[in-house]
Amino acid sequence: MVTTSSPTSERPVGADAIARLLRPRRIAMVGASDGNLFSRRAFAQYERIAEQPIAIVNPRSPIVHGVETVARCQDVEGGIDLALMLTPQRFTIASLRDAAEAGASAAAIMSQGWAEEDEDGRVRQAELVAVAEQLGITLLGPNHLGFVNLWDRSAATALGLNLPAEPGAFALVSQSGAVGSSLVGYASRHDVNFSFVVTTGNEAMVSIADVVDYLVDDEHTKAIGVFAETIRKPATFIAAARRAAELGKAIVVLKAGSSELAARTAQAHTGALVGDDRVIDAMLRQEGVIRVRTLEDLVTIGNLCAHTGPLKKSGVAVLSVSGGACDLIADRGQEVGLDLPALSASAYSRLAEVLPPYGHPQNPLDVTGGALAKPEVWRRGIEVMADEQEIGFVGIVTSLPTSGEPQRDMTFQVVGEALRETGLAGAIFPQLDQDQSEYVRQVKAASGIENVLPSVDRFTVAAAALSRWSTWLRERVAPVGAHEADATSARLASLVPGAAVSEYSARGIAIAGNVPLVPASLATDAAEAIAAARDIQGPVVLKICSAEVAHKTELGGVLLDVAGDDAVGAGFEALTERARQAGVNLEGVLVSPFRKGGIELLVGVTRDPDWGLVLAVAFGGALVELLDDSALRLLPVSRAEVLRMLGELRGSRLLSGFRGSDAVDLDQVANAVVAIADTALALGPDLESFEVNPLRVSADAVEGLDVLITVRASS
């Protein structure tokens, strides 16, 4: 029996293997049974959607689901491409071998009792993967609900029967089968169609990253939605996200596990460790992936992005028959960052001509209830918004049409024509959440309206996300490549010992990497300390320097604002005595100028076990804990990305001048942060962390006051 510490194969699954999985020509339902709910659902989905032949494999029942069965996959005439495994866990490996003999190159395994269960289950899953690899079979699952490929009419899934059967441009990938079923049900109520729906379960072999990596290049897929409890295979996912950006395809992610309780729940459900949510959030932000917080937003935003693609202009305009809805959108828009540009003087004048006397031209725009009787107001309003320099998307607030209300139908017709004529992207939505009836679908088809969103709130969140993503695409800087080995990198890496690093050694490394630091001298006796302090010509800071002490303040190893020979000499003796009493071996005492004023930042790089080196920027000192305000990115990182990080901090106004204080030089700050990040990369795989805390920034200076480097323990 094969065992492994990881329940998942971490090797990426290639596009050819995923294609054979998701585009089979002949499927066998192995272990199908009339008494099995998932088997009944899978066969019903096949009858609803699929066009390719299917075989039913059951050695005990001659007829299942009204179809004559065969005893083995090897008995299927012409062989099979994919085995949909409905067998209990204990029979799965034997059935997998039979499927391989019949020509299967892929299998979707629905059974439970694997890594999500216990340590024995992880061992069983590892054995399953080993057998599949030996047989050349690509595994989806186990512990999932299969997949459906709507454009190729291929169904190997037990997802709910409300799954929309018509193909669309939005692909959905869900680690959880139950969540996937809920999502397709919501999609059905709101007329959202999919290109693919794939559930991945335990991800014994095929992960979300593998599926997304494949779907990015699918011609029918214009956006991808992901529900994930963990994101395995980081490099594969990042590569897919970058390719999606190049192609203008949005990836929308609902990542569960941001709370401690959710993380434990996810692990219990799938055996998956969710990882540090802050790091994953940083990665998603860095790669332009849209992160959402609700299942409804996952579907709504993903489908909207699939239909519109990136906006040419990121501003959003709203036309509404309800002034109250305008107020709600303005308020909610401020919360979620919706870009609602003010109207130009020209637009104001043109709108004043078509609005009633009590109407007020602005954005959001209340066109008043008169637009229902005079639908040309919609057309004129859209034409005006289309001419605005900053507006690339328009939302129309009106009730959805019902039979017997021709004015609603006319609204759709006029809005559809105006959007086509102006080239402006847009959406229609009611004030309260409203499902789309068959009549609404008919009116949409007749008017050419593609985007009908559920409600004011769903629109506001979706439009804000679409706008931000579109801006990010236009402004993004080409991804920074991996740090190349050069003479500087080799020299820096050679400076890292195989043990702890003192601050004096860490300073030498940082300075070699062009990190700006406050000057410091290492004194080994009181006379040297006094001489160094005299050279500084002002108050100094004294710090014990030892590779054995990472956090000097806990030992009372830092003295601030020390002035005069006697005080410096006494301070040196006090620090060395404290070190002696603590049993610490000293290199000496560092003597630096005492700095006052400015703003303290913490800039640190740590190594995440999954994602590699992670850069954190936060306000230093007491503000770190008080504000809990930090920005994270994966390395390597560009200067432009660092500037975005600084802007994300809730306390960022402190950097730009707050209540009369001088603004700091953000360019200098960004240069220092990039130098810290690049130095960390150059130090190589032995680096565990590199921290400059604080990095003191002011209007005229940027300098690190303390440096800490830790390296991996020797194995």
TAKA-V17663 format. One record per helix or strand of 2 or more residues. SS is the DSSP state (H for helix, E for strand). FROM is the first residue (numbers start at 1). TO is the last residue. Records with the same first field share a line. If there is no record, write none. Layout:
SS = FROM-TO ; FROM-TO
This chain:
H = 15-22 ; 37-49 ; 73-75 ; 89-101 ; 119-135 ; 177-189 ; 208-215 ; 234-247 ; 260-270 ; 277-286 ; 295-308 ; 323-336 ; 345-354 ; 370-373 ; 376-386 ; 406-422 ; 438-447 ; 456-475 ; 487-495 ; 503-512 ; 526-536 ; 552-555 ; 565-581 ; 623-627 ; 639-648 ; 652-654 ; 666-682
E = 27-30 ; 54-57 ; 63-64 ; 67-68 ; 82-85 ; 106-109 ; 138-141 ; 146-149 ; 154-157 ; 167-174 ; 194-199 ; 223-228 ; 250-255 ; 290-291 ; 315-320 ; 365-366 ; 391-397 ; 425-429 ; 452-453 ; 520-523 ; 540-545 ; 558-562 ; 588-593 ; 599-608 ; 612-619 ; 630-634 ; 687-697 ; 702-704 ; 707-711
